[in-house]
């Protein structure tokens, strides 16, 4: 078995991006990424927020040892002590959706188990003892679920998870109790936003206990036209049915978005192209950018790229820009200048590789 336990460094190289950013998955022009997450806790120990430092360290050791079984099918798996990571590394992991802000905050016994492409990761001693995650490019709901389910089976053979015959898996927050499953698809619905009818389709999609929310803000049209489709409940429904419900809503919105994009190509092709070219010029030269402004520019550029109107601008570049725009918090003058600098650098590097 590979000796992976001594690996404790994740290098947040700005050119090293997770697999979901590649834009190579099925329907990745609309479905940016698919994510499956499972929450689990060890039966013999209190939840992290109630546990002593000694208990947190015991949990970390047990989970780390159990994860060694996963290396037979997940090569390159690394166990990273959060306390040993630099601020830059922590920021990279959060921005890349590989760790939460809570996970990288100061605390005892916090680990991140991660494979090199970022497809598979486990947060140890976050809100729950275990937060297992699989994230892939494109529409891969069943694929991410099957991988997460496999890893869950492996870990449950080595660890005694907290489980109630009445309620299912017990979690720190009641909203996750039951299956402990959260499955989601991140969608770019710029076509529907431009052609109208977005709110109607979003409303029609919520009849299966599935939520559709703006990722960057909760307004009727969030910045960047990015929406997350995810299950609302985890209790009383089999895991396979949860997956099917989210798949159904995602595919419904995917079809409506494709219809809207086809209409744009027929009636507003030149306008979409002009807006994208102007957006690229602004992203490559602006000296100050607010977060909302940057997201709108990226959305316009990404839509044109997806429609094949800008063959020299790959989806991966627009996804990298989406990732990068999150690296700067706030919208004060200093933050806007820093955000613009990062956008200029990413566009310059991305276009130089074409």
C-alpha positions, 0 to 999 in steps of 0.5 A: 500500500502506498505510504501517503501519510507523510505527505503534508504539503499542497502547493497552491501554484497559480497555474495548477487548477482543479479538474473542474476548471478544465471545462472538458466534462459533459455539457461543461459549457452550461454545467460548470461543475457537479459536486457530491458531498457526504457528511459523517461522524464517528459514533464514539465521539462528540461533534467537533464543536463539542469535542475536546482537543484530545478527542479532535486529535484522536478523530483525526488519527482514526480518519487518516488511518482509514483513508489509507484504504482509499489509495488503492483506487485514488493514487496520489492521495495526500493528508494535509495538516491544516495548521501547516498550510500557509495563508496563500495555500489556504486561500487557494484551497477555498477558492478552488472549492476544495476546502471551506473557510471554516476548515482552514480557520485555526483549530485543532485536529483539522486535516484535508485529505486531497488527491492531486486533481482536486476531484476527491477530497475529505475535510476532517473535523470541520462542522462534522468529523468527515465531509467527503467531496467529489467534484467534476467538470460538467454534468456528472451527477451519477458519476460523482455520487458513485465515487462518493458512495464507494469511498463511504463504503470503504471508510464505513468498513474501518470506522463506526459512523453515528447512525440512527435506525429512525433518523439515519446518519447523525450530523452536527446540523439537522439539515444534513441528518438522514443521508448526509448527502448534498449533491449539486450542479453549478450552472451558467444560465446566461442565455436564459437571463438574456432572452427572458423567462429565467424566473419562470423556469427556475420556479418550475424547477423547484417542485421536487424539493430541489433548490436553485439559488444564485451563487453570487448573491440572492437577487433575481439575477445574480452577478454572473448568471451563476446558479447552483441546483441542489437538494433541499432535504436529506431525510426520508428520501433514498440517496438514489432518489435525491440524485435523480431529483437533482439530475431531473431539474439540472437537465430541465434547465440545461435544455431550456438554456440550450434553447435560449442560446440557439435563439441568441445565435439566430437573432443576436449573434453580433451583439453577443460577440461585441459584448464578449470582445468588449468584456475581454478588452476590459478584463485585460486592461482595467485598473479597477474592478468590482466583484459584480462587474468582474463577474458580469464581464466573465459571464459575457465572455463565457457565453460567447466562448460557449457558443463558438464565437470566440474560438481562441478563448477556451472555456478553461480560461473563463473558468479560471477567471471565475476561480480567480475573481473569488480570491479578493474579498471586499469591494473597497478601492484596494480590493478593486485594484487588486482584483483588476490586477489578477484579472489582467494577469490571468487573461494575459497568461491564458491568451498566451497559451492559445 
